[in-house]
């Protein structure tokens, strides 16, 4: 997927489209739309990393039925080598463009936004020679969070005939 700088006129249209996509999904499932923040990706470890990506594999602790819609990426790290978005063990997107060299350090997906469902993971890598635990980059997007957790599946009910036979 190709990126374009935030300064391009197309960027606003793409961001608006991403928000509309998130809003449509939220209406369907009775959810709310929030900007993607550290608590969505890290849960209780949000204060440790803030708006930076931990190196290695991140598995966001989102509730079932949550959706993440990513419209762009921020990077101020010249050593930010790549980030892969994985869903079900399959690579959905592999980002390698050096956004840190754009004046605004923000880039927007040219095509459709990246839509990820709960259970996805993010894998990051750096080319820095010093020991680090993060890259200074962040995916930009929206999270569609259910207003309440989905109800657990109920066990199948026995048929009345079977229940009556058991009492005889």
C-alpha positions in Angstrom: 0.0 0.0 0.0 1.4 3.4 -0.9 1.4 6.5 1.3 1.1 10.2 0.6 2.2 13.1 2.8 -0.4 14.8 5.0 0.2 18.1 3.2 -1.5 16.7 0.1 -5.1 17.7 -0.5 -6.2 14.1 -0.9 -5.2 13.4 2.8 -8.2 15.1 4.3 -10.6 13.2 2.0 -9.0 9.9 3.0 -9.1 10.7 6.7 -12.8 11.7 6.4 -13.6 8.5 4.6 -11.9 6.4 7.3 -13.9 8.1 10.0 -17.1 7.5 8.0 -16.2 3.9 7.6 -15.6 3.6 11.4 -19.0 5.4 12.1 -20.9 3.1 9.8 -19.4 0.0 11.5 -20.2 1.5 15.0 -23.9 2.0 14.0 -24.2 -1.6 12.8 -22.8 -3.1 16.1 -23.9 -0.5 18.6 -20.4 0.8 19.4 -18.5 4.0 19.8 -15.7 5.4 17.7 -12.5 6.6 19.5 -9.1 7.8 18.2 -6.5 5.1 18.4 -4.6 5.6 21.7 -2.0 3.7 23.7 -4.6 2.1 26.0 -6.1 0.4 23.0 -2.8 -1.2 21.9 -1.1 -1.8 25.3 -3.9 -2.0 27.9 -2.3 -1.6 31.4 1.1 -1.0 29.9 -0.1 2.2 28.1 1.9 4.5 30.4 5.1 2.6 29.7 5.2 3.1 26.0 2.8 6.1 25.3 2.5 7.0 21.6 5.4 4.8 20.5 5.5 1.2 19.2 7.1 -1.5 21.3 9.6 -3.5 19.3 8.6 -7.1 18.6 5.1 -8.4 18.5 2.2 -6.4 20.1 -1.2 -8.2 20.6 -3.7 -5.4 21.5 -6.1 -6.4 24.4 -9.2 -5.3 22.6 -12.6 -6.7 23.4 -14.2 -9.1 20.9 -16.1 -7.3 18.1 -13.7 -4.3 18.2 -12.4 -3.0 14.9 -9.4 -0.8 14.3 -9.3 1.4 11.2 -5.9 2.8 10.4 -5.7 5.7 7.9 -2.0 6.6 8.3 1.2 6.5 10.2 3.3 8.9 12.2 7.1 8.4 12.4 9.8 10.6 13.8 12.3 7.7 14.0 14.8 7.4 11.1 15.6 3.8 12.2 12.0 2.7 12.1 12.5 -0.2 9.6 9.1 -1.8 9.3 5.8 -2.6 10.9 3.6 -5.5 9.9 0.0 -5.9 10.7 -1.1 -9.5 11.1 -4.5 -11.0 11.4 -4.9 -14.7 12.0 -1.2 -15.3 11.3 -1.6 -13.7 7.8 0.2 -10.5 7.0 -2.4 -7.9 6.1 0.0 -5.0 5.5 3.7 -4.6 5.6 4.7 -0.9 6.0 8.3 0.0 5.0 8.2 3.6 3.7 10.5 6.2 5.6 7.8 8.6 6.8 10.4 10.2 9.2 11.8 12.1 6.2 8.4 13.8 5.3 8.4 17.4 6.8 5.2 16.7 8.8 6.3 13.1 9.7 2.8 11.8 8.9 1.6 9.8 5.9 -1.8 8.7 4.8 -2.7 5.4 3.0 -3.5 6.2 -0.6 -6.0 3.4 -1.1 -8.6 2.1 1.4 -7.8 2.4 5.1 -6.5 -0.7 6.8 -9.3 -2.5 8.7 -8.3 -4.9 11.5 -10.5 -7.0 13.7 -9.9 -7.8 17.4 -7.3 -10.5 17.7 -4.8 -8.8 15.3 -1.2 -8.2 16.1 1.5 -5.7 15.2 5.1 -6.5 14.7 7.8 -3.8 14.6 11.5 -3.7 13.8 14.3 -1.1 13.9 17.7 -0.9 12.2 19.2 1.1 15.2 22.4 -0.3 16.5 21.8 0.8 20.1 19.6 -1.3 22.5 16.0 0.0 22.3 12.6 -1.2 23.3 10.5 0.9 21.0 10.3 2.9 17.8 9.0 6.5 17.7 6.1 5.9 15.3 2.4 5.4 15.7 -0.5 4.1 13.5 -3.1 6.8 13.1 -6.7 5.7 13.1 -9.9 5.0 14.9 -11.1 2.2 17.2 -14.7 1.0 17.1 -15.4 -0.3 20.6 -18.6 -2.1 21.6 -20.5 -0.2 24.3 -20.8 -3.4 26.2 -19.0 -6.7 25.9 -20.8 -9.3 23.8 -22.9 -11.8 25.8 -21.3 -15.2 26.2 -22.8 -18.0 24.1 -25.4 -19.9 25.9 -25.3 -23.7 25.9 -27.7 -25.5 23.5 -31.0 -26.2 25.2 -32.3 -29.8 25.3 -35.4 -30.5 23.4 -38.6 -31.0 25.5 -39.0 -34.6 24.3 -35.5 -35.6 25.4 -36.0 -33.8 28.8 -39.3 -35.7 29.3 -37.7 -39.1 28.6 -35.1 -38.5 31.2 -37.7 -38.0 33.9 -39.5 -41.4 33.3 
